[in-house]
Amino acid sequence: MTVLITGGMGFIGLHTARAFLDAGQDVVITWYQTWREPDFIKDEYGKRVIVEKADVSQGSVIKDLAVKHKADHIVHLAVPGLGALDAAGDYRVNMDGLIGVLEAAREAGVKRLSFASSVAVYASLPEGPFREDQPLPVESGNPTEAFKKSWEILALHYGNRAQIDVVSLRIGGIWGPLYHSLVNLPSKFAHAAARGVEPDFTNARGGAPHAEDTNDLCYVKDTAQGIVRVQLAQKLEHRIYNVSWGEPVPVSRLAAAVTAVKPGARLGVSEGRGPRFKENNHLDVSRIKTELGFKPDYTVESGMAEYIAWLEAGNET
């Protein structure tokens, strides 16, 4: 079988492509502006991994690729960079890309289309744990929250209308090798520790981290495995799945994972709780665990050790 991954040259995309290869699937990945050749997959380019340049905002392009490569599955991960476009451009790329992959799935007769939603859909809720069946407010405080909610409403409705199997993946706080924007805290810590400097929190949302603040942090390889389990399941009981580690990780534990690898690392963590603290700030992953047997392999400690080693080995970021 063949899996078409939009945004497959991205951070999540390349790890997900590797996971599909390991599961016995051939892969077509798209790229637009960024080309990467990490060691864990580059030897498969032109063999079991076909790479195609594609602008997902051009709706017919993905449809043509799905038909050309006889894709059995589509995983839609392509999104514009955070803050990379103005409001109109952001809307065009997100929404034109969505209808493009939906039409691709319909016309190519794929078995299932899954798309990347986000933990951000829960951002307006006061506390967790966050479950797939919770009602979400229409109001949204950031572009990711707004577009992912919109995608879910429209894509799941389209799937029902067109009778195609569409699934939303609410992905948690993903981190690890190839993450380059340094928006999330694990990456700030890992990159700083690998370079022997203190993290810069000048423009960080919420300012410097506080020891008691928590996040649900899922190592990218575990996220990829979760995506594969949902995509390749013979039967799904639901249309929405949380994909994450499923536990709140205190900043203090994350910092300790760094200093276990790099003793003496200066991380700039403040005492107590910060202004963005939420109780039970994690995704409930009982649905994907119970139905599909998903179980993350990486802890914060093992993930951080691997991530820092990756950076210190001089791999691309």
FENDAJO-V586410 format. One record per residue. BURIAL is b if it has 16 or more other ideal C-beta (glycine too) atoms within 10 Angstrom, else e. D_LAST is the distance of its C-alpha to the last C-alpha in Angstrom with 1 decimal. Layout:
# FENDAJO-V586410
burial-><BURIAL:BURIAL>
d_last-><D_LAST:D_LAST>
This chain:
# FENDAJO-V586410
burial-><e:b:b:b:b:b:b:b:b:b:b:b:b:b:b:b:b:b:b:b:b:e:e:e:b:b:b:b:b:b:b:b:e:e:e:b:e:e:e:b:b:e:e:b:e:e:e:b:b:b:b:b:e:b:b:b:b:e:b:e:b:b:b:b:b:b:e:e:b:e:b:b:b:b:b:b:b:b:b:b:e:e:e:e:e:e:e:e:e:b:b:e:b:b:b:e:b:b:e:b:b:b:b:b:b:b:e:b:e:b:b:b:b:b:b:b:b:b:b:b:b:b:b:e:e:e:e:b:b:b:e:b:e:e:e:b:e:e:e:b:e:e:b:b:b:b:b:b:b:b:b:b:e:e:b:b:e:b:b:e:e:e:e:b:e:b:b:b:b:b:b:b:b:b:b:b:b:b:b:e:e:b:e:e:b:b:b:b:b:b:b:b:b:b:e:e:e:e:b:e:b:e:e:e:e:e:e:e:b:b:b:e:b:b:b:b:b:b:b:b:b:b:b:b:b:b:b:b:b:b:b:b:b:e:e:b:e:e:b:b:b:b:b:b:b:b:b:b:b:b:b:b:b:b:b:e:b:b:e:e:b:b:e:e:b:e:b:e:b:e:e:e:e:e:e:e:e:b:e:e:b:b:b:b:b:e:b:b:b:e:b:b:e:b:e:b:e:b:b:b:e:e:b:b:b:b:b:b:e:b:b:e:e:e:e:e:b>
d_last-><30.4:27.7:25.1:23.8:20.5:20.0:16.4:15.7:12.7:11.0:9.3:12.8:14.2:12.6:13.4:16.7:17.5:17.1:19.4:21.9:22.0:22.8:25.5:27.1:26.1:25.2:22.5:22.2:18.9:18.8:16.5:17.5:15.2:11.8:11.9:9.5:11.0:9.5:12.3:13.6:14.9:15.0:18.5:19.9:19.2:22.7:24.3:23.8:20.9:22.2:19.8:21.6:20.8:22.2:22.7:23.5:25.7:28.1:29.8:31.4:28.3:27.0:30.7:31.1:28.1:29.4:32.8:31.7:29.8:32.2:29.6:31.0:28.3:26.0:23.0:22.2:18.6:18.3:18.5:18.0:15.5:17.1:19.5:18.6:22.2:25.6:27.7:29.3:26.2:24.5:27.7:28.0:24.6:24.8:28.4:28.8:25.9:27.6:31.0:29.5:28.1:31.2:33.4:31.4:31.9:35.6:36.4:34.5:36.1:32.9:33.6:31.1:28.7:26.3:24.1:21.5:23.3:22.1:23.2:23.7:27.0:28.4:27.4:31.0:32.6:33.7:32.9:31.8:31.6:30.6:32.3:32.2:35.8:35.7:36.9:34.4:35.5:35.3:34.2:30.4:28.7:25.5:24.4:22.5:25.6:27.9:26.4:25.7:29.3:30.5:28.7:30.3:33.8:33.8:32.0:34.1:37.2:36.4:36.0:39.4:41.0:39.7:40.0:36.4:34.4:31.8:29.7:27.5:24.6:24.2:20.8:20.3:17.7:14.8:11.9:9.7:6.8:4.6:6.3:5.4:9.1:9.9:13.3:14.1:15.4:13.8:10.3:12.2:14.0:11.4:9.3:12.9:14.4:12.0:12.9:16.4:16.9:18.2:16.2:17.3:19.2:21.0:20.2:19.5:21.8:24.6:23.7:23.0:22.8:26.1:26.7:28.6:26.4:25.0:22.5:22.2:18.8:18.0:15.3:13.6:15.5:18.7:18.2:17.9:21.1:22.8:22.2:23.7:26.6:27.5:27.2:29.2:31.8:35.3:36.5:35.0:37.2:35.2:33.1:30.6:28.5:26.4:23.3:22.1:22.8:26.1:26.6:26.2:23.9:25.1:22.8:24.9:23.9:20.1:20.7:22.8:20.2:18.0:21.0:22.1:19.1:19.1:22.7:23.5:20.2:21.2:20.0:22.6:24.0:27.4:30.3:31.6:30.5:28.9:30.3:28.1:29.3:30.4:32.5:31.2:27.9:26.7:27.1:30.0:28.8:32.3:32.6:29.8:30.7:34.4:34.4:31.6:31.1:27.5:26.5:23.1:22.4:20.0:21.2:19.3:20.0:18.9:15.7:14.8:15.8:13.7:10.5:11.3:12.3:9.1:7.4:10.8:11.0:8.7:6.4:3.8:0.0>
